[in-house]
Amino acid sequence: MTEIAYHPTHVRALRETFKALRTAEFPWTADTIYLNNASIGPIPERTRRALDEFTAKRTAPHLLPDRELFAGLAAARLGLAQLINADPSEIALATNTGFGLNLAARALPLKAGDVVLLSDKEFPANVYP
């Protein structure tokens, strides 16, 4: 069972841990507040480093064999499945949120006359599908 930290000492320690993580992964947050996560959200430093490594390999495709690509996708599915307590075979990866939403919307068994409810505050890319 997960232990919930209510004691002020635990709460302070958690705050310091999160502050250190934010500083390490999003160093620009010390003087900037970014609120436009609906289009291009910030990525953590560890993600930027991984993308840089991947891009370096793509400049010489012979350094990026298919087995490595598929292993990366399998690892991502496994990690996501563990995060949400699912089976990796239940995880679909998409190139971006808009594509994923379109894919999911088109997979719904909707027919003429069905009603779909959504918020009038949604970002347009979430409404179009």
C-alpha positions as CSV (number, residue, x, y, z in Angstrom):
1,M,0.0,0.0,0.0
2,T,1.2,3.5,-0.8
3,E,2.2,5.6,2.3
4,I,0.7,9.0,2.3
5,A,3.0,11.7,3.7
6,Y,0.9,13.9,6.0
7,H,3.6,14.7,8.5
8,P,5.0,18.2,7.9
9,T,8.5,16.8,7.7
10,H,7.5,14.4,5.0
11,V,5.6,17.1,3.1
12,R,8.6,19.4,3.2
13,A,10.9,16.6,2.0
14,L,8.5,15.8,-0.9
15,R,8.4,19.5,-1.8
16,E,12.1,19.7,-1.9
17,T,12.3,16.5,-4.0
18,F,9.8,17.9,-6.5
19,K,11.6,21.2,-6.5
20,A,14.9,19.5,-7.3
21,L,13.3,17.4,-10.0
22,R,11.7,20.4,-11.6
23,T,14.9,22.3,-11.5
24,A,16.8,19.5,-13.1
25,E,14.3,18.6,-15.7
26,F,12.9,22.0,-16.5
27,P,15.6,24.5,-15.6
28,W,13.9,27.4,-17.4
29,T,11.0,27.3,-14.9
30,A,13.1,29.4,-12.4
31,D,12.1,32.5,-14.3
32,T,9.3,31.4,-16.8
33,I,5.8,30.2,-16.5
34,Y,4.5,28.3,-19.6
35,L,0.8,27.7,-19.9
36,N,0.3,26.7,-23.6
37,N,0.5,23.0,-23.1
38,A,-2.4,22.5,-25.6
39,S,-0.1,22.8,-28.5
40,I,3.6,22.3,-27.8
41,G,4.3,21.4,-24.2
42,P,7.8,21.5,-22.6
43,I,9.8,18.3,-22.4
44,P,12.1,17.2,-19.6
45,E,15.8,17.5,-20.0
46,R,16.2,13.6,-19.9
47,T,13.8,13.5,-22.9
48,R,15.7,16.1,-24.8
49,R,18.9,14.1,-24.3
50,A,17.2,10.9,-25.5
51,L,15.9,12.7,-28.6
52,D,19.4,14.2,-29.2
53,E,20.9,10.7,-29.1
54,F,18.2,9.3,-31.3
55,T,18.6,12.1,-33.8
56,A,22.4,11.5,-33.9
57,K,21.8,7.9,-34.8
58,R,19.3,8.9,-37.5
59,T,21.9,10.9,-39.3
60,A,23.6,7.6,-40.0
61,P,20.7,5.1,-40.4
62,H,23.0,2.1,-40.3
63,L,23.5,3.0,-36.6
64,L,19.8,2.5,-36.0
65,P,18.8,-1.0,-36.8
66,D,15.1,-2.0,-36.8
67,R,15.6,-4.2,-33.8
68,E,16.6,-1.2,-31.8
69,L,13.6,0.8,-32.9
70,F,11.2,-2.0,-32.1
71,A,12.9,-2.6,-28.7
72,G,12.4,1.1,-27.9
73,L,8.7,0.9,-28.8
74,A,8.3,-2.3,-26.8
75,A,10.0,-0.7,-23.8
76,A,7.7,2.3,-24.0
77,R,4.6,0.1,-24.2
78,L,5.8,-1.9,-21.2
79,G,6.5,1.2,-19.1
80,L,3.1,2.8,-20.0
81,A,1.3,-0.5,-19.3
82,Q,2.9,-0.7,-15.9
83,L,2.0,2.9,-15.2
84,I,-1.7,2.3,-15.8
85,N,-1.9,-1.4,-14.8
86,A,-2.6,-2.6,-18.3
87,D,-1.1,-5.2,-20.6
88,P,1.4,-3.9,-23.1
89,S,-0.7,-5.4,-25.9
90,E,-3.4,-2.9,-24.9
91,I,-1.1,0.1,-25.5
92,A,-1.2,1.9,-28.9
93,L,1.5,4.4,-29.6
94,A,0.7,7.4,-31.9
95,T,2.9,10.1,-33.4
96,N,1.0,12.8,-31.5
97,T,-2.2,13.5,-29.5
98,G,-4.2,14.7,-32.5
99,F,-3.5,11.5,-34.5
100,G,-4.2,9.4,-31.4
101,L,-7.5,11.1,-30.8
102,N,-8.5,10.7,-34.5
103,L,-7.6,7.1,-34.4
104,A,-9.6,6.4,-31.2
105,A,-12.6,8.4,-32.4
106,R,-12.7,6.5,-35.7
107,A,-12.6,3.2,-33.8
108,L,-15.7,4.0,-31.8
109,P,-18.8,2.2,-33.0
110,L,-20.8,5.4,-33.6
111,K,-23.7,5.6,-36.0
112,A,-25.9,8.3,-37.3
113,G,-28.0,9.7,-34.5
114,D,-25.6,8.9,-31.7
115,V,-24.8,11.8,-29.3
116,V,-21.3,12.7,-28.3
117,L,-20.9,15.0,-25.3
118,L,-17.8,17.2,-24.8
119,S,-16.8,20.4,-23.1
120,D,-17.3,23.7,-24.9
121,K,-13.8,24.6,-23.5
122,E,-11.9,21.9,-25.5
123,F,-8.9,22.6,-27.6
124,P,-10.1,22.4,-31.3
125,A,-7.9,19.4,-32.1
126,N,-9.8,17.5,-29.4
127,V,-13.1,18.4,-30.9
128,Y,-12.6,17.8,-34.7
129,P,-12.3,14.0,-34.4
